[in-house]
Amino acid sequence: MFLSAQDIEALEGVRKVHLLNAQAVRINKSLGDAVGMTQLGIHMISVPPGHFSTEYHCHRYEEEAIYVLSGCGVATLGDWKQPIAPGDFIGCPTNGVAHEMYNDGNEPLVCLVMGQRLAQDVSDYPRLGKRLYRNSGEWDLVDCDAIVRVQR
């Protein structure tokens, strides 16, 4: 249930590249996994200069939150570009606007990222016209143009 600062420093970071954006690179330390949490993801991420944190996206069911620990960057929140720096907080409610972060600084952008771990979620990637359906470990990526809405 407890991680000291030394424990966190010693955790091996995992390099992750987003499946839809090769420029979205981050080093991930899963603090929640390290203490056995299963319902809430808590990650310390480090985004190298010149990279994005993720592909521009929004979740339909999961909420997400970001707290900037060090470094600087720009958060895109819908059509709004917001400079971010240590101490800034971003909350992403369900069905909110799409978002991403970009490290435009000279040092790593380090953030604490927290989010629900629902068995099912739907994420939209509006710039790419893609939708990701996540269902109990299975992921299905579809083109939004191919989605057929059923009237009931």
C-alpha positions as CSV (number, residue, x, y, z in Angstrom):
1,M,0.0,0.0,0.0
2,F,3.0,2.3,0.3
3,L,5.7,3.4,-2.1
4,S,8.5,5.6,-0.9
5,A,10.1,8.2,-3.2
6,Q,13.0,5.8,-3.4
7,D,10.7,2.9,-4.4
8,I,9.2,5.0,-7.1
9,E,12.6,6.1,-8.4
10,A,13.7,2.4,-8.5
11,L,10.6,1.3,-10.5
12,E,11.5,0.3,-14.0
13,G,9.8,2.6,-16.5
14,V,8.2,1.0,-19.5
15,R,8.5,2.8,-22.9
16,K,5.2,3.0,-24.6
17,V,4.4,4.2,-28.1
18,H,0.7,4.9,-28.9
19,L,-0.7,2.4,-31.4
20,L,-2.1,5.3,-33.5
21,N,0.7,7.9,-33.2
22,A,4.4,7.0,-33.4
23,Q,5.2,10.5,-32.1
24,A,3.3,9.7,-28.8
25,V,6.0,8.3,-26.7
26,R,6.2,8.1,-22.9
27,I,8.0,6.3,-20.2
28,N,5.4,4.8,-17.8
29,K,5.7,3.8,-14.2
30,S,2.5,2.2,-13.0
31,L,2.2,3.2,-9.3
32,G,-1.2,1.7,-9.0
33,D,-0.1,-1.7,-10.3
34,A,2.9,-1.6,-7.9
35,V,0.6,-1.6,-4.9
36,G,-2.0,-4.0,-6.4
37,M,-4.7,-1.5,-7.5
38,T,-7.1,-2.9,-10.1
39,Q,-9.9,-0.3,-10.4
40,L,-7.9,2.9,-10.7
41,G,-4.9,3.4,-12.9
42,I,-2.3,5.7,-11.5
43,H,0.8,6.3,-13.6
44,M,3.8,8.5,-13.4
45,I,4.6,9.3,-17.1
46,S,7.6,11.0,-18.6
47,V,7.2,12.5,-22.1
48,P,10.5,13.3,-23.9
49,P,10.9,16.7,-25.5
50,G,9.3,16.9,-29.0
51,H,6.8,14.1,-28.3
52,F,3.1,13.8,-27.5
53,S,1.7,12.0,-24.5
54,T,-0.9,10.1,-26.5
55,E,-3.0,10.4,-29.7
56,Y,-5.7,13.2,-29.5
57,H,-8.7,11.3,-28.0
58,C,-11.6,11.3,-25.6
59,H,-13.2,8.6,-23.6
60,R,-17.0,7.9,-23.6
61,Y,-17.1,6.1,-20.2
62,E,-13.8,6.5,-18.3
63,E,-12.7,9.6,-16.5
64,E,-9.1,10.7,-16.6
65,A,-7.0,13.3,-14.6
66,I,-3.5,14.7,-15.1
67,Y,-1.3,16.6,-12.6
68,V,1.9,18.1,-14.0
69,L,4.9,17.4,-11.7
70,S,7.8,18.8,-13.8
71,G,8.7,20.1,-17.2
72,C,6.4,22.1,-19.5
73,G,4.3,21.6,-22.5
74,V,1.0,22.4,-24.3
75,A,-2.3,20.6,-23.6
76,T,-4.8,20.6,-26.4
77,L,-8.3,20.5,-24.9
78,G,-10.7,20.5,-27.8
79,D,-9.9,23.5,-29.9
80,W,-8.1,25.2,-27.0
81,K,-4.3,25.2,-26.6
82,Q,-3.2,25.6,-22.9
83,P,0.4,26.0,-21.8
84,I,1.1,23.6,-18.9
85,A,3.7,23.6,-16.1
86,P,4.3,22.1,-12.7
87,G,1.3,22.3,-10.4
88,D,-1.3,22.4,-13.2
89,F,-4.2,20.0,-13.2
90,I,-6.4,18.7,-16.1
91,G,-9.6,16.9,-15.4
92,C,-11.2,14.9,-18.3
93,P,-14.8,14.0,-17.5
94,T,-16.7,11.4,-19.5
95,N,-18.0,12.5,-22.9
96,G,-15.8,15.6,-22.7
97,V,-13.6,17.1,-25.3
98,A,-10.7,15.3,-26.9
99,H,-7.3,16.0,-25.4
100,E,-3.5,15.5,-25.7
101,M,-0.3,16.9,-24.3
102,Y,2.8,17.9,-26.2
103,N,6.2,18.5,-24.7
104,D,7.5,21.7,-26.3
105,G,10.2,22.1,-23.6
106,N,13.9,21.0,-23.3
107,E,13.4,18.5,-20.4
108,P,11.0,15.6,-19.8
109,L,7.4,16.5,-19.1
110,V,6.5,14.4,-16.0
111,C,2.9,14.0,-15.0
112,L,0.8,11.9,-12.7
113,V,-2.0,10.4,-14.8
114,M,-5.0,8.8,-13.2
115,G,-8.0,7.1,-14.7
116,Q,-10.7,4.5,-14.2
117,R,-10.1,0.9,-15.3
118,L,-13.5,-0.1,-16.5
119,A,-13.9,-3.4,-18.3
120,Q,-15.6,-1.6,-21.2
121,D,-14.9,1.8,-22.7
122,V,-15.1,3.6,-26.0
123,S,-12.5,6.1,-27.1
124,D,-12.7,8.4,-30.1
125,Y,-9.7,9.6,-32.1
126,P,-11.4,12.5,-34.0
127,R,-8.4,13.6,-36.1
128,L,-8.0,10.0,-37.4
129,G,-11.7,9.3,-37.7
130,K,-11.2,6.2,-35.5
131,R,-13.1,4.6,-32.6
132,L,-11.7,2.1,-30.2
133,Y,-14.0,-0.3,-28.4
134,R,-12.5,-2.0,-25.4
135,N,-14.4,-4.9,-24.0
136,S,-13.0,-7.1,-21.2
137,G,-9.5,-7.1,-22.6
138,E,-10.5,-7.3,-26.3
139,W,-9.8,-4.1,-28.4
140,D,-11.6,-3.4,-31.7
141,L,-10.5,-0.4,-33.7
142,V,-13.0,0.8,-36.4
143,D,-13.3,3.6,-38.9
144,C,-16.0,6.0,-37.7
145,D,-17.3,6.2,-41.3
146,A,-18.0,2.4,-41.1
147,I,-20.2,2.6,-38.0
148,V,-23.8,1.8,-38.6
149,R,-26.2,3.3,-36.1
150,V,-29.2,1.1,-35.4
151,Q,-32.5,2.8,-34.8
152,R,-34.6,1.1,-32.1
